[in-house]
Amino acid sequence: MGKLKSALAWKCPRCGEGDLFESNNPYKPGKMMVMLTHCSNCGVRYEKEAGFFYGAMYISYMFNIAFFVIATVAWYLFIEDLMDWRIYISGYVLFTLAIWPLIYRFSRAIWIMLFIKYAPEKRGER
Ligand SMILES: [Zn+2]
């Protein structure tokens, strides 16, 4: 549980203390995607090898598919009679753009959580 909580708080998966990202505000211009290389608390290296975070794309696909399914089901169940589909689609597109920085961060945080073991007493790069 410690690990999932760290991922959701964008903290180091090993110690749960250090931040994953340079700024805690995902909407800060220029800092949106800037990830730290190491944990400032335990020193673990976040990017285990070059290209490690490409895998996080699978997590973000899953988020996107989940939102799409929810939006589609909601359309047929509740919204179809209430508004024009063009407005709904535009709203959906704006929504996905607005939450994109969050998806990006959660995807990386969850991905790294899958590969780094929770070991709060450990120190060093690996
Ligand atoms: Zn750490």
Backbone and ligand atoms as CSV (ligand in chain L), in Angstrom:
chain,resi,resn,atom,element,x,y,z
A,1,MET,N,N,0.839,-1.210,0.000
A,1,MET,CA,C,0.000,0.000,0.000
A,1,MET,C,C,0.867,1.250,0.000
A,2,GLY,N,N,1.974,1.211,0.721
A,2,GLY,CA,C,2.883,2.347,0.773
A,2,GLY,C,C,3.288,2.787,-0.611
A,3,LYS,N,N,3.497,1.766,-1.461
A,3,LYS,CA,C,3.962,2.039,-2.811
A,3,LYS,C,C,2.901,2.708,-3.675
A,4,LEU,N,N,1.686,2.209,-3.614
A,4,LEU,CA,C,0.621,2.795,-4.418
A,4,LEU,C,C,0.358,4.227,-3.973
A,5,LYS,N,N,0.397,4.430,-2.661
A,5,LYS,CA,C,0.194,5.776,-2.125
A,5,LYS,C,C,1.287,6.717,-2.638
A,6,SER,N,N,2.533,6.229,-2.670
A,6,SER,CA,C,3.632,7.045,-3.188
A,6,SER,C,C,3.397,7.386,-4.650
A,7,ALA,N,N,2.940,6.383,-5.424
A,7,ALA,CA,C,2.724,6.616,-6.847
A,7,ALA,C,C,1.654,7.681,-7.048
A,8,LEU,N,N,0.595,7.597,-6.271
A,8,LEU,CA,C,-0.493,8.548,-6.438
A,8,LEU,C,C,-0.106,9.945,-5.962
A,9,ALA,N,N,0.917,10.003,-5.105
A,9,ALA,CA,C,1.383,11.304,-4.636
A,9,ALA,C,C,2.609,11.763,-5.433
A,10,TRP,N,N,2.977,10.998,-6.483
A,10,TRP,CA,C,4.154,11.293,-7.317
A,10,TRP,C,C,5.421,11.341,-6.463
A,11,LYS,N,N,5.551,10.339,-5.588
A,11,LYS,CA,C,6.744,10.256,-4.749
A,11,LYS,C,C,7.584,9.055,-5.171
A,12,CYS,N,N,8.808,9.028,-4.662
A,12,CYS,CA,C,9.732,7.937,-4.941
A,12,CYS,C,C,9.107,6.592,-4.550
A,13,PRO,N,N,9.152,5.591,-5.448
A,13,PRO,CA,C,8.535,4.297,-5.138
A,13,PRO,C,C,9.332,3.499,-4.102
A,14,ARG,N,N,10.610,3.853,-3.910
A,14,ARG,CA,C,11.401,3.081,-2.961
A,14,ARG,C,C,11.243,3.578,-1.529
A,15,CYS,N,N,11.298,4.911,-1.354
A,15,CYS,CA,C,11.233,5.416,0.024
A,15,CYS,C,C,9.951,6.189,0.315
A,16,GLY,N,N,9.256,6.612,-0.728
A,16,GLY,CA,C,8.015,7.349,-0.510
A,16,GLY,C,C,8.220,8.787,-0.058
A,17,GLU,N,N,9.487,9.252,-0.069
A,17,GLU,CA,C,9.776,10.591,0.450
A,17,GLU,C,C,10.094,11.600,-0.653
A,18,GLY,N,N,11.056,11.242,-1.505
A,18,GLY,CA,C,11.504,12.186,-2.534
A,18,GLY,C,C,10.464,12.368,-3.626
A,19,ASP,N,N,10.505,13.529,-4.278
A,19,ASP,CA,C,9.572,13.792,-5.370
A,19,ASP,C,C,10.049,13.135,-6.663
A,20,LEU,N,N,9.085,12.816,-7.541
A,20,LEU,CA,C,9.434,12.311,-8.876
A,20,LEU,C,C,9.645,13.458,-9.856
A,21,PHE,N,N,8.910,14.541,-9.636
A,21,PHE,CA,C,8.941,15.640,-10.605
A,21,PHE,C,C,9.513,16.899,-9.962
A,22,GLU,N,N,10.100,17.738,-10.820
A,22,GLU,CA,C,10.742,18.938,-10.325
A,22,GLU,C,C,9.743,19.874,-9.639
A,23,SER,N,N,8.563,20.029,-10.257
A,23,SER,CA,C,7.536,20.872,-9.654
A,23,SER,C,C,6.330,20.013,-9.312
A,24,ASN,N,N,5.730,20.295,-8.170
A,24,ASN,CA,C,4.543,19.524,-7.804
A,24,ASN,C,C,3.294,19.986,-8.537
A,25,ASN,N,N,3.413,21.097,-9.262
A,25,ASN,CA,C,2.272,21.596,-10.024
A,25,ASN,C,C,2.400,21.153,-11.483
A,26,PRO,N,N,1.545,20.200,-11.907
A,26,PRO,CA,C,1.682,19.668,-13.274
A,26,PRO,C,C,1.322,20.690,-14.341
A,27,TYR,N,N,0.745,21.820,-13.961
A,27,TYR,CA,C,0.365,22.828,-14.948
A,27,TYR,C,C,1.329,24.005,-14.985
A,28,LYS,N,N,2.437,23.884,-14.260
A,28,LYS,CA,C,3.414,24.963,-14.282
A,28,LYS,C,C,4.120,24.978,-15.634
A,29,PRO,N,N,4.059,26.104,-16.347
A,29,PRO,CA,C,4.640,26.128,-17.697
A,29,PRO,C,C,6.108,25.725,-17.679
A,30,GLY,N,N,6.473,24.843,-18.575
A,30,GLY,CA,C,7.860,24.415,-18.712
A,30,GLY,C,C,8.275,23.338,-17.719
A,31,LYS,N,N,7.467,23.121,-16.682
A,31,LYS,CA,C,7.838,22.125,-15.666
A,31,LYS,C,C,6.944,20.891,-15.708
A,32,MET,N,N,5.942,20.972,-16.527
A,32,MET,CA,C,4.946,19.925,-16.672
A,32,MET,C,C,5.535,18.512,-16.710
A,33,MET,N,N,6.575,18.343,-17.549
A,33,MET,CA,C,7.097,17.006,-17.777
A,33,MET,C,C,8.482,16.796,-17.188
A,34,VAL,N,N,8.983,17.792,-16.449
A,34,VAL,CA,C,10.362,17.669,-15.982
A,34,VAL,C,C,10.445,16.740,-14.780
A,35,MET,N,N,11.090,15.605,-15.014
A,35,MET,CA,C,11.222,14.606,-13.977
A,35,MET,C,C,12.638,14.686,-13.398
A,36,LEU,N,N,12.768,14.409,-12.113
A,36,LEU,CA,C,14.095,14.382,-11.505
A,36,LEU,C,C,14.794,13.081,-11.912
A,37,THR,N,N,16.116,13.066,-11.894
A,37,THR,CA,C,16.818,11.845,-12.285
A,37,THR,C,C,16.953,10.879,-11.107
A,38,HIS,N,N,17.082,11.437,-9.900
A,38,HIS,CA,C,17.282,10.612,-8.712
A,38,HIS,C,C,16.355,11.074,-7.589
A,39,CYS,N,N,16.123,10.191,-6.663
A,39,CYS,CA,C,15.362,10.561,-5.474
A,39,CYS,C,C,16.245,11.414,-4.573
A,40,SER,N,N,15.711,12.544,-4.100
A,40,SER,CA,C,16.513,13.431,-3.256
A,40,SER,C,C,16.666,12.851,-1.847
A,41,ASN,N,N,15.855,11.880,-1.505
A,41,ASN,CA,C,15.924,11.291,-0.161
A,41,ASN,C,C,16.792,10.026,-0.121
A,42,CYS,N,N,16.482,9.030,-0.957
A,42,CYS,CA,C,17.219,7.761,-0.875
A,42,CYS,C,C,18.240,7.600,-2.003
A,43,GLY,N,N,18.166,8.447,-3.022
A,43,GLY,CA,C,19.183,8.424,-4.081
A,43,GLY,C,C,18.932,7.434,-5.199
A,44,VAL,N,N,17.812,6.727,-5.198
A,44,VAL,CA,C,17.562,5.751,-6.259
A,44,VAL,C,C,17.446,6.473,-7.598
A,45,ARG,N,N,17.938,5.798,-8.646
A,45,ARG,CA,C,17.872,6.369,-9.982
A,45,ARG,C,C,16.520,5.991,-10.591
A,46,TYR,N,N,15.768,7.009,-11.052
A,46,TYR,CA,C,14.420,6.743,-11.545
A,46,TYR,C,C,14.408,6.085,-12.920
A,47,GLU,N,N,15.214,6.616,-13.824
A,47,GLU,CA,C,15.218,6.053,-15.174
A,47,GLU,C,C,16.230,4.925,-15.209
A,48,LYS,N,N,15.759,3.700,-15.028
A,48,LYS,CA,C,16.645,2.550,-14.876
A,48,LYS,C,C,17.561,2.354,-16.068
A,49,GLU,N,N,17.027,2.593,-17.278
A,49,GLU,CA,C,17.874,2.555,-18.468
A,49,GLU,C,C,17.276,3.523,-19.475
A,50,ALA,N,N,18.030,3.842,-20.532
A,50,ALA,CA,C,17.512,4.786,-21.531
A,50,ALA,C,C,16.221,4.220,-22.120
A,51,GLY,N,N,15.223,5.064,-22.241
A,51,GLY,CA,C,13.959,4.619,-22.830
A,51,GLY,C,C,13.049,3.881,-21.875
A,52,PHE,N,N,13.459,3.823,-20.611
A,52,PHE,CA,C,12.666,3.100,-19.614
A,52,PHE,C,C,11.215,3.582,-19.576
A,53,PHE,N,N,11.025,4.892,-19.737
A,53,PHE,CA,C,9.682,5.432,-19.569
A,53,PHE,C,C,8.789,5.308,-20.805
A,54,TYR,N,N,9.331,4.736,-21.897
A,54,TYR,CA,C,8.438,4.482,-23.035
A,54,TYR,C,C,7.294,3.577,-22.604
A,55,GLY,N,N,7.592,2.667,-21.699
A,55,GLY,CA,C,6.580,1.731,-21.227
A,55,GLY,C,C,5.413,2.417,-20.531
A,56,ALA,N,N,5.669,3.612,-20.005
A,56,ALA,CA,C,4.596,4.342,-19.323
A,56,ALA,C,C,3.477,4.687,-20.298
A,57,MET,N,N,3.799,4.666,-21.589
A,57,MET,CA,C,2.769,4.942,-22.594
A,57,MET,C,C,1.628,3.930,-22.526
A,58,TYR,N,N,1.970,2.677,-22.183
A,58,TYR,CA,C,0.908,1.672,-22.084
A,58,TYR,C,C,-0.075,2.031,-20.986
A,59,ILE,N,N,0.477,2.549,-19.884
A,59,ILE,CA,C,-0.395,2.951,-18.779
A,59,ILE,C,C,-1.282,4.110,-19.232
A,60,SER,N,N,-0.697,5.058,-19.983
A,60,SER,CA,C,-1.523,6.185,-20.384
A,60,SER,C,C,-2.561,5.761,-21.430
A,61,TYR,N,N,-2.235,4.769,-22.277
A,61,TYR,CA,C,-3.274,4.217,-23.174
A,61,TYR,C,C,-4.431,3.670,-22.355
A,62,MET,N,N,-4.092,2.949,-21.304
A,62,MET,CA,C,-5.140,2.359,-20.482
A,62,MET,C,C,-6.037,3.435,-19.880
A,63,PHE,N,N,-5.424,4.508,-19.393
A,63,PHE,CA,C,-6.227,5.617,-18.864
A,63,PHE,C,C,-7.136,6.180,-19.954
A,64,ASN,N,N,-6.560,6.387,-21.132
A,64,ASN,CA,C,-7.340,6.993,-22.213
A,64,ASN,C,C,-8.490,6.095,-22.645
A,65,ILE,N,N,-8.228,4.800,-22.717
A,65,ILE,CA,C,-9.296,3.872,-23.099
A,65,ILE,C,C,-10.383,3.882,-22.026
A,66,ALA,N,N,-9.968,3.883,-20.770
A,66,ALA,CA,C,-10.945,3.901,-19.680
A,66,ALA,C,C,-11.829,5.151,-19.756
A,67,PHE,N,N,-11.209,6.315,-19.972
A,67,PHE,CA,C,-12.007,7.545,-20.073
A,67,PHE,C,C,-12.938,7.502,-21.281
A,68,PHE,N,N,-12.428,6.943,-22.366
A,68,PHE,CA,C,-13.244,6.879,-23.576
A,68,PHE,C,C,-14.466,5.986,-23.361
A,69,VAL,N,N,-14.234,4.844,-22.720
A,69,VAL,CA,C,-15.343,3.928,-22.452
A,69,VAL,C,C,-16.369,4.594,-21.530
A,70,ILE,N,N,-15.873,5.249,-20.482
A,70,ILE,CA,C,-16.783,5.930,-19.551
A,70,ILE,C,C,-17.588,7.006,-20.292
A,71,ALA,N,N,-16.891,7.787,-21.134
A,71,ALA,CA,C,-17.567,8.866,-21.855
A,71,ALA,C,C,-18.613,8.312,-22.822
A,72,THR,N,N,-18.289,7.200,-23.465
A,72,THR,CA,C,-19.226,6.607,-24.429
A,72,THR,C,C,-20.455,6.055,-23.717
A,73,VAL,N,N,-20.222,5.330,-22.629
A,73,VAL,CA,C,-21.339,4.766,-21.869
A,73,VAL,C,C,-22.210,5.893,-21.313
A,74,ALA,N,N,-21.557,6.932,-20.772
A,74,ALA,CA,C,-22.309,8.064,-20.213
A,74,ALA,C,C,-23.164,8.728,-21.293
A,75,TRP,N,N,-22.626,8.802,-22.503
A,75,TRP,CA,C,-23.365,9.395,-23.618
A,75,TRP,C,C,-24.675,8.635,-23.857
A,76,TYR,N,N,-24.569,7.326,-23.987
A,76,TYR,CA,C,-25.765,6.550,-24.302
A,76,TYR,C,C,-26.743,6.488,-23.141
A,77,LEU,N,N,-26.215,6.492,-21.939
A,77,LEU,CA,C,-27.109,6.355,-20.785
A,77,LEU,C,C,-27.781,7.663,-20.382
A,78,PHE,N,N,-27.015,8.757,-20.383
A,78,PHE,CA,C,-27.538,9.979,-19.768
A,78,PHE,C,C,-27.577,11.203,-20.680
A,79,ILE,N,N,-26.669,11.284,-21.620
A,79,ILE,CA,C,-26.434,12.592,-22.227
A,79,ILE,C,C,-27.041,12.743,-23.618
A,80,GLU,N,N,-27.254,11.631,-24.286
A,80,GLU,CA,C,-27.703,11.655,-25.676
A,80,GLU,C,C,-28.863,12.620,-25.926
A,81,ASP,N,N,-29.853,12.615,-25.033
A,81,ASP,CA,C,-31.027,13.457,-25.239
A,81,ASP,C,C,-30.812,14.900,-24.813
A,82,LEU,N,N,-29.709,15.133,-24.098
A,82,LEU,CA,C,-29.522,16.455,-23.507
A,82,LEU,C,C,-28.758,17.415,-24.402
A,83,MET,N,N,-27.855,16.908,-25.211
A,83,MET,CA,C,-27.058,17.848,-26.005
A,83,MET,C,C,-26.647,17.262,-27.342
A,84,ASP,N,N,-26.208,18.159,-28.190
A,84,ASP,CA,C,-25.732,17.800,-29.508
A,84,ASP,C,C,-24.426,17.007,-29.388
A,85,TRP,N,N,-24.233,15.966,-30.197
A,85,TRP,CA,C,-23.039,15.138,-30.072
A,85,TRP,C,C,-21.761,15.922,-30.359
A,86,ARG,N,N,-21.870,16.972,-31.202
A,86,ARG,CA,C,-20.667,17.755,-31.518
A,86,ARG,C,C,-20.164,18.502,-30.293
A,87,ILE,N,N,-21.095,19.004,-29.501
A,87,ILE,CA,C,-20.698,19.698,-28.267
A,87,ILE,C,C,-20.059,18.695,-27.309
A,88,TYR,N,N,-20.652,17.523,-27.244
A,88,TYR,CA,C,-20.135,16.481,-26.346
A,88,TYR,C,C,-18.722,16.081,-26.733
A,89,ILE,N,N,-18.510,15.844,-28.029
A,89,ILE,CA,C,-17.176,15.448,-28.492
A,89,ILE,C,C,-16.164,16.568,-28.235
A,90,SER,N,N,-16.558,17.811,-28.511
A,90,SER,CA,C,-15.636,18.933,-28.254
A,90,SER,C,C,-15.279,18.992,-26.774
A,91,GLY,N,N,-16.293,18.812,-25.936
A,91,GLY,CA,C,-16.063,18.822,-24.493
A,91,GLY,C,C,-15.122,17.705,-24.084
A,92,TYR,N,N,-15.313,16.544,-24.697
A,92,TYR,CA,C,-14.463,15.393,-24.379
A,92,TYR,C,C,-13.010,15.663,-24.772
A,93,VAL,N,N,-12.840,16.245,-25.951
A,93,VAL,CA,C,-11.481,16.552,-26.421
A,93,VAL,C,C,-10.820,17.569,-25.488
A,94,LEU,N,N,-11.557,18.603,-25.107
A,94,LEU,CA,C,-11.010,19.603,-24.185
A,94,LEU,C,C,-10.644,18.961,-22.842
A,95,PHE,N,N,-11.505,18.063,-22.386
A,95,PHE,CA,C,-11.255,17.370,-21.130
A,95,PHE,C,C,-9.960,16.556,-21.198
A,96,THR,N,N,-9.786,15.791,-22.285
A,96,THR,CA,C,-8.574,14.963,-22.377
A,96,THR,C,C,-7.324,15.840,-22.476
A,97,LEU,N,N,-7.443,16.990,-23.161
A,97,LEU,CA,C,-6.286,17.887,-23.226
A,97,LEU,C,C,-5.974,18.468,-21.848
A,98,ALA,N,N,-7.033,18.810,-21.124
A,98,ALA,CA,C,-6.852,19.432,-19.807
A,98,ALA,C,C,-6.222,18.467,-18.808
A,99,ILE,N,N,-6.598,17.192,-18.885
A,99,ILE,CA,C,-6.059,16.254,-17.896
A,99,ILE,C,C,-4.785,15.561,-18.381
A,100,TRP,N,N,-4.355,15.894,-19.593
A,100,TRP,CA,C,-3.175,15.234,-20.149
A,100,TRP,C,C,-1.961,15.288,-19.211
A,101,PRO,N,N,-1.640,16.451,-18.619
A,101,PRO,CA,C,-0.468,16.465,-17.718
A,101,PRO,C,C,-0.619,15.510,-16.530
A,102,LEU,N,N,-1.844,15.349,-16.066
A,102,LEU,CA,C,-2.069,14.433,-14.943
A,102,LEU,C,C,-1.877,12.989,-15.384
A,103,ILE,N,N,-2.403,12.664,-16.550
A,103,ILE,CA,C,-2.250,11.304,-17.082
A,103,ILE,C,C,-0.760,10.993,-17.264
A,104,TYR,N,N,-0.055,11.964,-17.818
A,104,TYR,CA,C,1.380,11.799,-18.043
A,104,TYR,C,C,2.087,11.454,-16.731
A,105,ARG,N,N,1.782,12.195,-15.698
A,105,ARG,CA,C,2.467,11.983,-14.420
A,105,ARG,C,C,2.048,10.685,-13.736
A,106,PHE,N,N,0.751,10.421,-13.724
A,106,PHE,CA,C,0.308,9.182,-13.089
A,106,PHE,C,C,0.845,7.960,-13.836
A,107,SER,N,N,0.916,8.046,-15.155
A,107,SER,CA,C,1.423,6.923,-15.937
A,107,SER,C,C,2.866,6.619,-15.566
A,108,ARG,N,N,3.675,7.674,-15.489
A,108,ARG,CA,C,5.074,7.457,-15.127
A,108,ARG,C,C,5.218,6.962,-13.688
A,109,ALA,N,N,4.429,7.545,-12.799
A,109,ALA,CA,C,4.524,7.160,-11.384
A,109,ALA,C,C,4.119,5.692,-11.201
A,110,ILE,N,N,3.090,5.267,-11.922
A,110,ILE,CA,C,2.627,3.878,-11.791
A,110,ILE,C,C,3.630,2.930,-12.454
A,111,TRP,N,N,4.135,3.330,-13.621
A,111,TRP,CA,C,5.111,2.509,-14.329
A,111,TRP,C,C,6.342,2.263,-13.456
A,112,ILE,N,N,6.882,3.317,-12.862
A,112,ILE,CA,C,8.113,3.179,-12.066
A,112,ILE,C,C,7.835,2.347,-10.805
A,113,MET,N,N,6.621,2.469,-10.297
A,113,MET,CA,C,6.232,1.694,-9.124
A,113,MET,C,C,6.308,0.185,-9.397
A,114,LEU,N,N,6.054,-0.199,-10.662
A,114,LEU,CA,C,6.053,-1.620,-11.008
A,114,LEU,C,C,7.463,-2.206,-11.013
A,115,PHE,N,N,8.471,-1.352,-11.134
A,115,PHE,CA,C,9.841,-1.858,-11.302
A,115,PHE,C,C,10.763,-1.609,-10.128
A,116,ILE,N,N,10.419,-0.649,-9.281
A,116,ILE,CA,C,11.296,-0.364,-8.146
A,116,ILE,C,C,10.630,-0.863,-6.872
A,117,LYS,N,N,11.402,-1.657,-6.131
A,117,LYS,CA,C,10.865,-2.281,-4.918
A,117,LYS,C,C,10.780,-1.290,-3.771
A,118,TYR,N,N,9.713,-1.389,-3.007
A,118,TYR,CA,C,9.569,-0.542,-1.828
A,118,TYR,C,C,10.563,-0.989,-0.765
A,119,ALA,N,N,11.513,-0.129,-0.442
A,119,ALA,CA,C,12.542,-0.468,0.543
A,119,ALA,C,C,13.028,0.839,1.169
A,120,PRO,N,N,12.252,1.392,2.083
A,120,PRO,CA,C,12.539,2.734,2.601
A,120,PRO,C,C,13.881,2.866,3.307
A,121,GLU,N,N,14.458,1.733,3.750
A,121,GLU,CA,C,15.729,1.821,4.472
A,121,GLU,C,C,16.931,1.825,3.540
A,122,LYS,N,N,16.707,1.508,2.266
A,122,LYS,CA,C,17.822,1.403,1.312
A,122,LYS,C,C,18.313,2.775,0.856
A,123,ARG,N,N,19.609,2.847,0.566
A,123,ARG,CA,C,20.205,4.081,0.056
A,123,ARG,C,C,21.065,3.754,-1.163
A,124,GLY,N,N,21.241,4.732,-2.038
A,124,GLY,CA,C,22.104,4.532,-3.201
A,124,GLY,C,C,21.310,4.406,-4.486
A,125,GLU,N,N,22.033,4.312,-5.614
A,125,GLU,CA,C,21.397,4.370,-6.938
A,125,GLU,C,C,20.482,3.186,-7.233
A,126,ARG,N,N,20.845,2.014,-6.753
A,126,ARG,CA,C,19.988,0.849,-7.043
A,126,ARG,C,C,19.740,-0.005,-5.832
L,1,ZN,ZN,ZN,13.565,7.575,-2.554
